[in-house]
Structures are given as structure tokens and as C-alpha cells.
């Protein structure tokens, strides 16, 4: 199976700890401080029962927009390669058990049949647990949405060394697959680029970019393969020993 990788993003250059990363972190921090003020005062207004109903409705929209903007600024930070990464050994089997409900949630909401296959006795991997979950969520949400459009199914498979990659490389491989959709070959190199998706305006088009950036920062390999109406994202993690 031939995978396509997000090398066209020039990740090594874009995630260096330099001026632009420091600037983006600072700007998003300042923006969140301003949004917190808007959210705080709008909440106070919404608590006043004597306020005109029309005003309350408008203030409610303002508060909702500011909350959404706060969420967007955090996603922009991750997409820009500015997330703080702390690598540590992680027991994959235990971790999957802990986040099981989170893993299944996108498929429950989309009404997509989902299968989870975790090989027993997996070695620990060297990752940032929180950021690994962020990557998985982006890949799983993408799979759920793609499968729901084509009445497909989805699967998360986790394999130890020697199953997907050679045992000598000592890697744990995570495969997120869905049926019911296919990415055209000429589009495979674009799936990790920001705002390049074909989804509607309610989607920001940053999910797979965030996954690619976080994977790169954790020294994980991330690739995509799509044919015969099946799309698979491959996330390969180095073991801790």
C-alpha cells in the first residue's frame, strides 16, 4: 500500500522554534485575553433578567461567536506548529481503553458503524498523550464524516512492531480507515494543506493540517492512501525503548 505524506507543507521549516512561532503564540494569547473580556461582560448581561429580550438574543450571539473564536485561535496555534509538546512513554493499550468513548463518539454522532481492533501486548510509545489524542480525534472525525456521506463503515486498527512496519524499526502503527469515499489521486497531496477540503463553510478546513503538524512535532509519521472507495490514514509512532 503506497501512502502519501504531508511533505509539501515543509513542516520542518514551518515548525522551527523561531520568530514566527513566537509571534503567533503571542498574538493568539493576546486575542484570547480580549475574547475573555467579551465573554465575561456578555455573560453578565445575559444574567440580567430585566434586559430586553431582543438585546439578550443579540448578546447571546456575540458570546457564542467569541467562544467559537477562542476555539479557532487554539486550532490556528496548533496548525501553525506552535503547540507545546512534552514527549513521554505511553502504554498504548491502556491509553486506548481510557479514551475509548472519545474514539467512538464521532461515529456514534454520525451513525457510522465502527470497529476497534487493538493488538494485545503493545509496547509503550514516545508521544505527548494529549497531542496524540488531538491527532486521533482529527483523523477519526474526518473518517466519520467521509463514511457518513457514502453509507460506509470505519475502523481503527492498532498494530505492534512487525505487522505493518518492519519489527526492526520498533514502531506502533495506527490505521484509521473508512469506506464509502475516495480521494482522487491528484488531491492526495492537498489533503493536509489548510483550507483545501471540499466541505461546506461550517468546516474550517484545518483538521488534517493540525494532525500533520502535531504528528511532525512528535516525530510521528502520518500518511494517507485512498483507492477502491476506501481511505486510510496511517500514523506510525516510535516505541519508547
Residue, then its C-alpha position, 0 to 999 in steps of 0.5 A: x500500500x503506497x501512502x502519501x505524506x504531508x511533505x509539501x507543507x515543509x513542516x520542518x521549516x514551518x515548525x522551527x522554534x523561531x520568530x514566527x512561532x513566537x509571534x503567533x503564540x503571542x498574538x493568539x494569547x493576546x486575542x484570547x485575553x480580549x475574547x475573555x473580556x467579551x465573554x465575561x461582560x456578555x455573560x453578565x448581561x445575559x444574567x440580567x433578567x430585566x434586559x430586553x429580550x431582543x438585546x439578550x438574543x443579540x448578546x447571546x450571539x456575540x458570546x457564542x461567536x467569541x467562544x467559537x473564536x477562542x476555539x479557532x485561535x487554539x486550532x490556528x496555534x496548533x496548525x501553525x506548529x506552535x503547540x507545546x509538546x512534552x514527549x513521554x512513554x505511553x502504554x498504548x493499550x491502556x491509553x486506548x481503553x481510557x479514551x475509548x468513548x472519545x474514539x467512538x463518539x464521532x461515529x456514534x454522532x454520525x451513525x457510522x458503524x465502527x470497529x476497534x481492533x487493538x493488538x494485545x501486548x503493545x509496547x509503550x510509545x514516545x508521544x505527548x498523550x494529549x497531542x496524540x489524542x488531538x491527532x486521533x480525534x482529527x483523523x477519526x472525525x474526518x473518517x466519520x464524516x467521509x463514511x457518513x456521506x457514502x453509507x460506509x463503515x470505519x475502523x481503527x486498527x492498532x498494530x505492534x512492531x512487525x505487522x505493518x512496519x518492519x519489527x526492526x524499526x520498533x514502531x506502533x502503527x495506527x490505521x484509521x480507515x473508512x469506506x464509502x469515499x475516495x480521494x482522487x489521486x491528484x488531491x492526495x497531496x492537498x489533503x493536509x494543506x489548510x483550507x483545501x477540503x471540499x466541505x461546506x463553510x461550517x468546516x474550517x478546513x484545518x483538521x488534517x493540517x493540525x494532525x500533520x503538524x502535531x504528528x511532525x512535532x512528535x516525530x510521528x509519521x502520518x500518511x494517507x492512501x485512498x483507492x477502491x472507495x476506501x481511505x486510510x490514514x496511517x500514523x506510525x509512532x516510535x516505541x519508547x525503548 
